Amino acid sequence: MKLSEFDFTLPEDLIATRPVRPRPAARLLLAQGDTITDRHVADLPDILRPGDLLVINTTKVIPARLFGQRPRDSAQGPVSAKIEVTLTEPQPDGSWRALAKPLRKLAEGEEIIFTDSLRAQVVQRGAEDVVLRFNLAGDDFDAELDRAGQMPLPPYIAGRRAADAQDREDYQTVFARTPGAVAAPTASLHFDADLLEQLRAMGVGFAEVTLHVGAGTFLPVKVDDVRAHKMHAEWGQVTPEAAAQIMATHASGGRVIAVGTTALRLIETAATGPGQIGAWSGKTDIFITPGFRFQLAHGLMTNFHLPKSTLMMLVSALMGRERIMGIYAHAIAQRYRFFSYGDSSLLLP
């Protein structure tokens, strides 16, 4: 499989920089078999059936983007240089892996000052990221990060505008509970409390899983042969209760529909056979490409993805490459809004 097989041309004005309000007012492209229907997320109670199970990701995005200064000496005396840091993964010893810009100018042992209360030392610098040790830990660190950090908007939004206070609400799902993600499970951003209640009342179930979305979700595929691409690992958990719900839905003839690629990747990682899954916890680097045999998911609710991305390969695996390219051509022609703050699709092969 070549990377070019998953490319398409997207008009830049279709990239959404703010979500629609209310959340379920977003458009929904319903692709069921060979049929495409233009709907809205608010129509889900008319589309789903009693006995269907939606698998949702309860991860919570942390304000992981920090802006600081790195003091240094120069011929003219002490100066400071600006540095941007995005936290990506906590380490067992309390330090953090992080992306940094500019990375090449950071040196091990150097200090970065973010606020009067928050600073960090560079304890390791690699080819792609750094390891930082902060002067605060535990609740003190969480409180200062919440005060000083910004929501880590994807590059295609951050390049058009800065994150602001509204993103604290917009870039968080209504069922976010477990802090740890540095990117939102964006398919879930379309739900609000009223829609959830409508779906529960009609007999749609919800299985809650957790996958902490990492910064690797934004990294481009750099190899022409996609099979050579290495996914970044992300931590996830499927509880015994969620596993039992999924198996019961399979046994009763209901549909298991993952809300977002993160939920789908997690349950397919934890699958032990067709319709079979057990409790699971750990890191997954599953890479789903055409030819993958899905064990659990009957469908997927997801936003529209970047050209040549691993997520384009995932939806191509679910629907077929030619079919997904037709779906995306329809979405562009009908001016659906793309990416994290954009519209949604419900893919039912």
CORFEN-V128910 format. One record per backbone hydrogen bond with DSSP energy under -0.5 kcal/mol. CO is the residue of the C=O (numbers start at 1). NH is the residue of the N-H. If there is no record, write none. Layout:
BEGIN
CO & NH
CO & NH
END
This chain:
BEGIN
1 & 226
2 & 5
3 & 6
4 & 7
6 & 308
8 & 10
9 & 11
11 & 14
12 & 15
14 & 16
14 & 338
22 & 25
23 & 26
24 & 42
26 & 41
27 & 344
28 & 30
28 & 39
29 & 31
29 & 346
30 & 32
30 & 37
31 & 33
31 & 348
32 & 35
35 & 32
37 & 30
37 & 39
39 & 28
40 & 43
41 & 44
42 & 45
43 & 46
43 & 47
44 & 47
44 & 48
49 & 52
52 & 205
53 & 55
53 & 257
54 & 56
54 & 207
55 & 259
56 & 58
56 & 209
58 & 177
58 & 178
60 & 180
60 & 181
62 & 64
62 & 152
64 & 66
64 & 87
65 & 150
66 & 85
68 & 83
69 & 71
69 & 113
70 & 81
72 & 79
74 & 77
77 & 74
79 & 72
81 & 70
83 & 68
84 & 101
85 & 66
86 & 99
89 & 97
91 & 94
95 & 91
96 & 132
97 & 88
97 & 89
98 & 130
99 & 86
100 & 103
101 & 84
102 & 105
103 & 106
107 & 110
110 & 122
112 & 114
112 & 120
113 & 69
118 & 114
118 & 115
119 & 135
120 & 112
121 & 123
121 & 133
122 & 109
124 & 131
129 & 126
130 & 98
131 & 123
131 & 124
132 & 96
132 & 134
133 & 121
137 & 140
137 & 141
138 & 142
139 & 143
140 & 144
141 & 145
142 & 146
143 & 147
144 & 148
145 & 149
150 & 65
151 & 153
154 & 157
154 & 158
155 & 159
157 & 160
157 & 161
164 & 167
164 & 168
165 & 168
166 & 169
166 & 170
167 & 171
169 & 172
173 & 176
177 & 179
178 & 60
181 & 62
184 & 186
185 & 188
186 & 189
187 & 190
188 & 191
192 & 196
193 & 197
194 & 198
195 & 199
196 & 200
197 & 201
198 & 202
199 & 204
200 & 203
203 & 51
205 & 54
206 & 208
207 & 56
207 & 209
209 & 58
210 & 237
211 & 213
213 & 182
213 & 183
214 & 217
215 & 218
216 & 219
220 & 222
224 & 3
224 & 226
225 & 228
226 & 229
229 & 231
234 & 284
235 & 212
236 & 282
237 & 210
237 & 239
238 & 280
239 & 243
240 & 244
241 & 245
242 & 246
243 & 247
244 & 248
245 & 249
246 & 250
247 & 251
248 & 252
249 & 253
249 & 254
250 & 253
255 & 53
255 & 257
256 & 258
256 & 298
256 & 299
257 & 55
258 & 260
258 & 301
260 & 264
261 & 265
262 & 266
263 & 267
264 & 268
265 & 269
266 & 270
267 & 271
270 & 278
273 & 276
276 & 272
276 & 273
280 & 238
282 & 236
284 & 234
286 & 288
287 & 289
289 & 292
292 & 294
295 & 275
299 & 258
300 & 302
300 & 347
301 & 260
302 & 345
304 & 339
306 & 309
308 & 221
309 & 313
310 & 314
311 & 315
312 & 316
313 & 317
314 & 318
315 & 319
316 & 320
320 & 324
321 & 325
322 & 326
323 & 327
324 & 328
325 & 329
326 & 330
327 & 331
328 & 332
329 & 333
330 & 334
331 & 336
332 & 335
337 & 343
338 & 16
339 & 342
343 & 304
344 & 29
345 & 302
345 & 347
346 & 31
346 & 348
347 & 300
347 & 349
348 & 33
END
